[in-house]
């Protein structure tokens, strides 16, 4: 039936996906992003069924994977397609809305598993190969990627700067929205304090970059796209009016005013990603809810 429907539709790049909803949730589609840095390839790996975005950075035969989904073979194959082997795997923070594939991928690729030091401070039941903190660098071939702390969504939220050309912002800022500040702390007053922290993070760590720098966020709305989700910071400013708010209290009010419900089972997802429970694939259902919109 699915094949017949695809054949009846107008001529497009149409394919039939075996496996139903579970296959749709697990589908990974890479898109190249031109960040204008010679010798560095940036691939955005989209999960259209969930709206999650991960990244594979390749230089000089080495690959760094950031925020991978729990499908290690796909990332190993993608790196190999670009003549590289995976040498490092980084989670930008302790995810609350989807299962991390970082530990499984690091084991499968015999690569270093790297997490922010602040993630360890939050409490995890595993020992990473390395930790990073604000101002550190990760070397990939001839390139140095600068680690930047981006607290506010969570206390351990961490990004990567590719010179002044692009920022992998994790779940701090998205193409059309701002991260929610309540998934780590829960209650209203602490969520308000986290929102004020996020206000400072965005103004001083992200929006201080050149306006033509590319934002590479950790999420987008679910659905298929023809290319990468890679707006410039000027485009993000135009799309997200809350970024113009200079007063941190007004910013916090706006973020908390109409936030969507927290992700289903988010506490169970955190427990699994912290290594305290075994990951349950059923936690992977539904779209992401990390944006305050």
Beta strands, then each sheet from edge to edge (+ up, - down):
strand 1: 29-33
strand 2: 41-47
strand 3: 52-59
strand 4: 62-66
strand 5: 85-91
strand 6: 112-116
strand 7: 130-132
strand 8: 137-140
strand 9: 143-149
strand 10: 158-162
strand 11: 166-170
strand 12: 214-217
sheet 1: 1+ 2- 3+ 4- 5- 6- 7-
sheet 2: 8+ 9- 10+ 11- 12-
end
